[in-house]
Amino acid sequence: MQQPIAVLDSGVGGLTVVKEVLRQLPREKVIYFGDTARTPYGPRPAEEVVRFTREIVDYLIQYRPKMVVIACNTATAVALEDICSLVDVPVVGVIQPGARAAIGRTQTGVIGVIGTEGTIRSGAYEQVLKELSPHIKVISEACPAFVPLVEKGNFRSAETLQTVHRELDHLRGYQIDTLILGCTHYPFLSDTISEVMGHNVALISSADETAREISAILHDKNKLALNEDLPVHQFLCSGDPRIFKRIAEQWLGEQIELTPVVWQVPQIG
């Protein structure tokens, strides 16, 4: 049986990583867990996020994954090392890949980071960015209103535009030329974010970069899937399956239309 790539997130945001994995690695089987019943993770205490992440990984291990992907910036910031110590397969987070891409893109040396309260409070992006390039200037901003919009499937509306303006307008006063979308929910809002920030500001999706990292690691470990049959993907969520399925099908589109998919609501925690 083909070993899957296990991807977990606080809700639907990690589907942005899945979309890139399916595009770049179409032979790979994905099992995804969205903790939609307990989203958002950003305002929660770090120890609670670590506990939730452990519970999900404990559940996903039964599927014998060849890799665990923490597709949540908040969970990556506070739980990555903990999960690495608990499992014997590679564990990939979303912060390092996004930071490296931003360093390679910036021309002014001023990088913006937007994320949840937990991610920004942790200082994880700033730490990694400074390690990679000590003279980089980092402007960080928590945008707690974004995740609830995405979890409702409200990607483009007057409310969305108004919310993004309210959260980001003041960032335009800095010489930011590169903005890290430091939450995997945020690419759902990328069109509106780009409209507000201006098209001269490059948006860095940690989802895109994480998928490239997954591909590189699997290639390096000779773990890439070689089978010709279409994999059967599994999508699991802890909350309302109707909203989750609607957003997943809308976001993933034709990438799952031709592939068998299993939808489940497991008991966890």
C-alpha positions in Angstrom: 0.0 0.0 0.0 1.3 3.4 -0.9 2.5 5.5 2.1 0.8 8.9 2.2 2.0 12.3 2.9 0.2 13.4 6.1 -0.8 17.1 6.1 -2.4 18.8 9.1 -3.7 22.3 9.8 -5.9 24.2 12.1 -8.6 24.3 9.4 -8.8 24.7 5.7 -5.6 26.8 5.3 -3.4 23.7 4.7 -5.3 23.0 1.6 -3.1 25.6 0.0 -0.2 23.3 0.6 -2.1 20.3 -0.6 -3.0 22.1 -3.9 0.7 22.6 -4.6 1.6 19.0 -3.6 -1.0 17.6 -5.9 0.2 19.9 -8.7 3.9 19.2 -8.2 3.7 15.5 -7.1 0.5 14.1 -8.7 1.4 10.5 -7.9 1.6 11.1 -4.2 -1.2 10.1 -1.9 -2.3 12.8 0.6 -4.1 12.4 3.9 -5.2 15.7 5.2 -6.6 16.7 8.7 -8.2 20.1 9.2 -9.0 20.8 12.8 -12.0 23.0 11.9 -13.8 22.4 15.2 -11.0 24.1 17.1 -9.8 26.7 14.6 -8.3 29.3 14.9 -5.1 28.3 16.6 -3.6 31.8 16.6 -5.2 33.2 19.7 -4.6 30.0 21.7 -1.9 29.5 24.3 1.2 27.7 22.9 0.8 24.7 25.2 -2.7 24.1 23.9 -1.6 24.3 20.3 1.2 21.8 21.0 -1.4 19.4 22.6 -3.8 19.7 19.6 -0.9 19.1 17.2 0.2 16.0 19.1 -3.4 14.6 19.1 -3.7 15.0 15.3 -0.3 13.5 14.6 -1.1 10.6 17.0 -4.2 10.0 14.9 -2.5 10.3 11.5 0.4 7.9 12.5 -2.1 5.0 12.1 -1.9 5.6 8.3 1.8 5.0 8.3 2.8 8.3 6.6 6.2 8.7 5.0 6.2 12.4 6.0 4.3 14.7 8.3 3.7 18.2 7.1 2.6 20.8 9.7 0.8 23.1 7.3 0.0 25.7 10.0 2.3 28.5 10.8 1.2 28.8 14.4 1.7 25.0 15.0 5.0 25.1 13.2 6.2 28.0 15.4 5.4 26.2 18.7 5.2 22.5 18.0 7.6 21.6 15.2 10.5 20.5 17.5 8.1 18.6 19.7 6.6 16.6 16.8 10.1 15.9 15.3 11.0 14.2 18.6 7.9 12.0 18.6 7.9 10.5 15.1 10.5 8.7 13.1 9.6 10.2 9.7 10.6 13.6 8.3 8.5 16.5 9.6 8.2 19.6 7.5 6.9 23.0 8.7 6.0 26.1 6.7 8.2 28.8 8.2 11.7 28.0 6.9 10.6 27.5 3.3 8.7 30.8 3.2 11.6 32.7 4.9 14.1 31.4 2.4 12.0 32.4 -0.6 11.5 35.9 0.8 15.2 36.5 1.3 15.8 35.5 -2.3 13.1 37.8 -3.6 13.6 41.1 -1.7 15.4 44.0 -3.3 15.0 46.7 -0.6 15.8 44.4 2.3 12.5 45.2 4.0 10.3 42.2 4.4 6.8 42.2 5.8 5.3 39.2 7.7 1.6 38.8 8.3 0.2 35.9 10.4 -1.9 34.9 13.3 -1.4 36.3 16.8 0.4 33.1 17.8 2.8 33.1 14.9 3.7 36.8 15.2 4.0 36.5 19.0 6.5 33.7 18.6 8.8 35.8 16.5 9.6 32.6 14.5 9.7 34.3 11.1 11.9 37.2 12.3 14.3 34.8 13.9 14.7 32.6 10.8 14.9 35.7 8.5 17.6 37.3 10.7 19.6 34.0 10.8 19.5 33.8 7.0 20.3 37.5 6.5 21.2 39.6 9.6 20.7 43.0 8.0 17.1 42.3 6.8 14.5 44.6 8.3 11.4 42.7 9.3 7.9 44.3 9.8 5.5 41.9 11.4 1.8 42.2 11.8 -0.9 39.9 13.2 -4.1 39.8 11.2 -6.5 37.8 13.4 -9.6 38.7 11.2 -8.3 36.8 8.1 -8.7 33.2 9.3 -12.4 33.5 10.2 -13.1 34.9 6.7 -11.4 32.0 5.0 -13.0 29.4 7.2 -16.4 30.8 6.1 -15.3 30.6 2.4 -15.5 34.4 2.2 -12.6 35.0 -0.1 -13.7 38.0 -2.2 -16.4 40.4 -1.0 -16.9 44.0 0.1 -16.4 42.7 3.7 -13.2 41.0 2.7 -11.8 44.1 1.0 -12.7 46.3 4.0 -11.1 43.9 6.4 -7.9 43.6 4.5 -7.7 47.4 4.2 -8.2 47.8 7.9 -5.5 45.2 8.8 -2.9 46.2 6.2 -3.2 49.9 5.2 -0.6 51.1 7.7 2.0 48.6 6.3 2.1 50.6 3.0 4.0 53.3 4.9 7.1 51.1 5.0 9.4 50.2 2.1 8.2 46.6 2.0 8.8 45.0 -1.4 8.2 41.4 -0.2 5.3 40.2 2.0 5.3 36.7 3.6 1.8 35.3 3.9 2.7 33.7 7.2 -0.5 31.7 7.5 -1.6 29.0 5.1 -5.1 30.5 5.2 -3.9 33.8 3.7 -3.3 32.6 0.0 -7.1 32.3 -0.2 -7.1 36.1 0.1 -4.0 36.8 -2.0 -5.9 38.7 -4.8 -7.4 41.1 -2.2 -4.1 41.4 -0.3 -2.3 42.2 -3.5 -4.9 44.8 -4.4 -4.4 46.5 -1.1 -0.6 46.3 -0.8 0.0 47.1 -4.5 1.3 44.9 -7.3 4.9 46.0 -6.7 4.9 44.1 -3.5 5.7 40.4 -4.0 3.6 38.0 -2.0 5.4 34.9 -0.7 3.2 31.9 -0.1 4.7 29.5 2.4 2.4 26.9 0.9 4.1 27.0 -2.5 7.6 26.9 -1.0 6.7 24.1 1.4 5.5 21.9 -1.5 8.9 22.4 -3.1 10.6 21.4 0.1 8.5 18.3 0.4 9.4 17.3 -3.1 13.1 17.9 -2.5 13.1 15.8 0.7 11.3 12.9 -0.8 13.6 12.9 -3.8 16.6 13.0 -1.5 15.4 10.1 0.6 14.3 8.1 -2.5 10.7 8.1 -1.3 8.9 9.5 -4.3 5.9 7.5 -5.4 6.5 5.6 -8.6 3.1 3.9 -9.1 1.1 4.8 -12.2 -2.3 4.3 -10.5 -4.2 7.4 -9.3 -3.8 7.7 -5.5 -6.9 7.8 -3.3 -6.7 11.0 -1.2 -8.3 11.2 2.2 -9.6 14.5 3.7 -10.6 14.6 7.4 -12.0 17.4 9.5 -13.1 17.8 13.1 -15.9 20.2 12.4 -18.7 20.8 10.0 -17.9 18.5 7.0 -20.2 20.4 4.6 -18.4 23.7 4.8 -15.0 22.0 4.7 -15.9 19.9 1.7 -17.3 22.9 -0.2 -14.1 24.9 0.4 -11.8 22.0 -0.4 -13.6 21.2 -3.7 -13.7 24.9 -4.7 -10.0 25.4 -3.9 -8.6 22.1 -5.3 -10.9 22.1 -8.3 -9.9 19.9 -11.2 -6.9 18.5 -9.2 -9.3 16.2 -7.3 -12.1 15.9 -9.9 -10.3 12.9 -11.6 -8.9 11.4 -8.4 -10.8 9.2 -5.9 -11.3 11.1 -2.6 -12.5 9.8 0.8 -14.1 12.4 3.1 -14.3 11.6 6.8 -15.0 13.2 10.2 -13.0 11.3 12.8 -13.2 11.4 16.5 -10.1 12.9 18.0 -8.9 14.5 21.2 
